[in-house]
């Protein structure tokens, strides 16, 4: 009888999850035990294949792939590993290898400690059982890791590998961020450009023109290594979009945005927003909440501001609307040469509906930019003066009175909420008491059911009433808070003499321009300025 000569491929694997078990599963321990066994059997050791740090649920591992290729090329005809879990933890894939792939290429497989040997046919049930248990172990481990991660997310601790651009990990606690000022300057500049109405691609173009290093290159420069992944080191609109939509820059930690399809399939997918874990105030913000909110609004802006001849956004771009038809006003620029003054540039706005469809749609509503600025500055100063002279009167004019009447309204809502909460709690006690009386046979099941249905219906009504009252109270308080915010804001511009995009976007939501009318001997027009937080103040 001819003796088979075995050329053995020893396989060892260790994942990060396995490291938590004990020293017996270490790569060195596996190698030592298996090599000793090969020598005892008098076999030829061809190579030791090691996958260190690779999960057993995936069969796309470098050393495993190389070993199977060597078996296919007949370089080895026996694969030896410590146990089935070292070869893999997916019972379907392990079975496919041991039952189909390896026998078809004439390769024997031994899992030493599990007593599994593919040339023996009396241990097939044991191998199936072991494979299933290893798969269950992988599933259980995956679930435990997810639970630990989710718990960590809820505490606001960061568990990612790299801090977002603009931050670095705190050396004393890698779960926290501290501001990286050189990068934070660029983040503020990005938000400032977006605040002024610049698009994502335009912002990226400006940063590239100024030779600002993009985030990944910046990271590798800080650690003193070349960027291994990219040939073209440029900002792009996608990078800008990610930065502008990341709440990390207002001090919030938002995690659990992505996940794996399963513990076997590591392909990533984006989770719905309701699954995200958001914790506020975990670190120092780079961007103010006011700037963040304004930038968020631009994503849903109804019009795109037009640019001037030098590529800048016009001063009132995206803020002006026709009072009569509601269309956005269109920016236009005209150059005139005068004998004495030379070249003069006139900037104005006209109704976009008129500009598109002519007088049948609307009239021109034309207004010069300089004249509009005079009107807006005068209105800002007037409102600021009103705040200084009679704040209470202004509060009443914007509909947010801190008078006895409005305070009475708030007190009434709070009293009604307390009464509803009290009755809701009382009904829950009554329902619990009915169950106890039924168990003790103090009342019949019929009476118990009837009363429970009655109390439960009222309890649901009270729960709804509490929610509605809470919403009314919060809305009332938000209005008062918004008015106070506007008063604080308008005071900052009481001495304004010139307007820029920052001042306009900080103070104003929109401006509506009416058509000029001749009343008597004078030309007049209605202009409505809608301020942040409070809207139009007549």
Beta strands, then each sheet from edge to edge (+ up, - down):
strand 1: 7-14
strand 2: 44-52
strand 3: 78-81
strand 4: 108-111
strand 5: 116-117
strand 6: 167-170
strand 7: 173-179
strand 8: 253-255
strand 9: 258-260
strand 10: 268-270
strand 11: 277-279
strand 12: 320-322
strand 13: 329-338
strand 14: 342-351
strand 15: 367-368
strand 16: 508-513
strand 17: 517-519
strand 18: 522-524
strand 19: 527-531
strand 20: 535-536
sheet 1: 2+ 1+ 3+ 4+ 5-
sheet 2: 6+ 7-
sheet 3: 8+ 11-
sheet 4: 9+ 10-
sheet 5: 12+ 16+ 19- 20+
sheet 6: 13+ 14- 15+
sheet 7: 17+ 18-
end
